[in-house]
Amino acid sequence: MWKCEHVVGAGLDVEEVAGLYRASTLAERRPVDDVERFARMLAGANLVVTARTDDGRLIGIARSMTDGSYVTYLSDLAVDAEFQGRGVGRDLIRVTREAAPQAKLILLSAPGAVDYYPHIGFTHHDSAWTLPGLGA
Ligand SMILES: CC(C)(COP(=O)(O)OP(=O)(O)OC[C@H]1O[C@@H](n2cnc3c(N)ncnc32)[C@H](O)[C@@H]1OP(=O)(O)O)[C@@H](O)C(=O)NCCC(=O)NCCS
């Protein structure tokens, strides 16, 4: 079994979390090898939920930014491939929602997860818009 809990992102072990991103495949689309930038990603997210096995192994994470009231932006959802398909992702989202119950949850799906979100109750939105970062 596993346990999901709300944690402080800045308190996480950056290498441990980078290992999870790699084990989930999300590392292909996140700057995990830029350790300083990845550490800022973890520290800057104000709603971070982790899933750990009973013996403490990190097997999942949901990393969000929320105002605690109106909206929660879920940036990264990652589950170790060895533990996928057992309900860990669903549980991480449940705990994320419970941390800000009035807030709607918004995310951009990874290509491999486009069928996952409707499966667990999300509604498709056809007017999402993005701008790239300005760079360094
Ligand atoms: C997408 C991901 C977070 C899902 O987490 P998970 O713990 O494997 O999912 P769950 O076990 O909670 O799945 C719940 C249900 O969705 C289904 N499901 C899981 N992954 C799916 C996928 N990629 N596509 C469609 N359905 C999926 C499960 O079979 C399960 O169905 P059931 O309730 O009918 O049995 C996880 O597979 C992952 O980390 N993928 C790689 C990284 C990634 O793409 N992250 C998303 C970034 S936006």
Ligand as a Chemical Component Dictionary entry (heavy atoms), coordinates in Angstrom:
data_LIG
# 
_chem_comp.id                   LIG 
_chem_comp.type                 NON-POLYMER 
_chem_comp.pdbx_formal_charge   0 
_chem_comp.three_letter_code    LIG 
# 
loop_
_chem_comp_atom.comp_id 
_chem_comp_atom.atom_id 
_chem_comp_atom.alt_atom_id 
_chem_comp_atom.type_symbol 
_chem_comp_atom.charge 
_chem_comp_atom.model_Cartn_x 
_chem_comp_atom.model_Cartn_y 
_chem_comp_atom.model_Cartn_z 
_chem_comp_atom.pdbx_ordinal 
LIG C1  C1  C 0 -0.722  9.349  -16.052 1  
LIG C2  C2  C 0 -0.355  8.814  -14.659 2  
LIG C3  C3  C 0 -0.052  9.975  -13.729 3  
LIG C4  C4  C 0 -1.568  8.004  -14.120 4  
LIG O1  O1  O 0 -1.290  7.549  -12.804 5  
LIG P1  P1  P 0 -1.672  6.054  -12.370 6  
LIG O2  O2  O 0 -1.391  5.909  -10.928 7  
LIG O3  O3  O 0 -1.000  5.096  -13.304 8  
LIG O4  O4  O 0 -3.232  6.054  -12.673 9  
LIG P2  P2  P 0 -4.398  5.398  -11.788 10 
LIG O5  O5  O 0 -3.934  4.047  -11.319 11 
LIG O6  O6  O 0 -4.875  6.368  -10.806 12 
LIG O7  O7  O 0 -5.468  5.186  -12.939 13 
LIG C5  C5  C 0 -6.839  5.332  -12.725 14 
LIG C6  C6  C 0 -7.550  4.773  -13.936 15 
LIG O8  O8  O 0 -7.039  5.382  -15.148 16 
LIG C7  C7  C 0 -6.512  4.380  -16.037 17 
LIG N1  N1  N 0 -5.295  4.892  -16.661 18 
LIG C8  C8  C 0 -4.063  5.011  -16.101 19 
LIG N2  N2  N 0 -3.190  5.584  -16.970 20 
LIG C9  C9  C 0 -3.893  5.806  -18.107 21 
LIG C10 C10 C 0 -3.541  6.373  -19.354 22 
LIG N3  N3  N 0 -2.288  6.829  -19.613 23 
LIG N4  N4  N 0 -4.503  6.468  -20.303 24 
LIG C11 C11 C 0 -5.772  6.030  -20.059 25 
LIG N5  N5  N 0 -6.163  5.488  -18.868 26 
LIG C12 C12 C 0 -5.229  5.372  -17.904 27 
LIG C13 C13 C 0 -6.231  3.193  -15.139 28 
LIG O9  O9  O 0 -6.265  1.991  -15.864 29 
LIG C14 C14 C 0 -7.345  3.285  -14.121 30 
LIG O10 O10 O 0 -8.531  2.789  -14.679 31 
LIG P3  P3  P 0 -9.681  2.068  -13.761 32 
LIG O11 O11 O 0 -9.981  2.971  -12.614 33 
LIG O12 O12 O 0 -10.816 1.922  -14.715 34 
LIG O13 O13 O 0 -9.054  0.781  -13.314 35 
LIG C15 C15 C 0 0.852   7.862  -14.701 36 
LIG O14 O14 O 0 0.560   6.781  -15.558 37 
LIG C16 C16 C 0 2.144   8.516  -15.137 38 
LIG O15 O15 O 0 2.929   8.972  -14.302 39 
LIG N6  N6  N 0 2.408   8.557  -16.454 40 
LIG C17 C17 C 0 3.661   9.099  -16.969 41 
LIG C18 C18 C 0 3.825   10.584 -16.715 42 
LIG C19 C19 C 0 2.686   11.403 -17.271 43 
LIG O16 O16 O 0 2.359   11.304 -18.446 44 
LIG N7  N7  N 0 2.098   12.213 -16.386 45 
LIG C20 C20 C 0 1.001   13.064 -16.730 46 
LIG C21 C21 C 0 1.525   14.457 -16.865 47 
LIG S1  S1  S 0 0.198   15.585 -17.337 48 
# 
loop_
_chem_comp_bond.comp_id 
_chem_comp_bond.atom_id_1 
_chem_comp_bond.atom_id_2 
_chem_comp_bond.value_order 
_chem_comp_bond.pdbx_ordinal 
LIG C1  C2  SING 1  
LIG C2  C3  SING 2  
LIG C2  C4  SING 3  
LIG C2  C15 SING 4  
LIG C4  O1  SING 5  
LIG O1  P1  SING 6  
LIG P1  O2  DOUB 7  
LIG P1  O3  SING 8  
LIG P1  O4  SING 9  
LIG O4  P2  SING 10 
LIG P2  O5  DOUB 11 
LIG P2  O6  SING 12 
LIG P2  O7  SING 13 
LIG O7  C5  SING 14 
LIG C5  C6  SING 15 
LIG C6  O8  SING 16 
LIG C6  C14 SING 17 
LIG O8  C7  SING 18 
LIG C7  N1  SING 19 
LIG C7  C13 SING 20 
LIG N1  C8  SING 21 
LIG N1  C12 SING 22 
LIG C8  N2  DOUB 23 
LIG N2  C9  SING 24 
LIG C9  C10 SING 25 
LIG C9  C12 DOUB 26 
LIG C10 N3  SING 27 
LIG C10 N4  DOUB 28 
LIG N4  C11 SING 29 
LIG C11 N5  DOUB 30 
LIG N5  C12 SING 31 
LIG C13 O9  SING 32 
LIG C13 C14 SING 33 
LIG C14 O10 SING 34 
LIG O10 P3  SING 35 
LIG P3  O11 DOUB 36 
LIG P3  O12 SING 37 
LIG P3  O13 SING 38 
LIG C15 O14 SING 39 
LIG C15 C16 SING 40 
LIG C16 O15 DOUB 41 
LIG C16 N6  SING 42 
LIG N6  C17 SING 43 
LIG C17 C18 SING 44 
LIG C18 C19 SING 45 
LIG C19 O16 DOUB 46 
LIG C19 N7  SING 47 
LIG N7  C20 SING 48 
LIG C20 C21 SING 49 
LIG C21 S1  SING 50 
# 
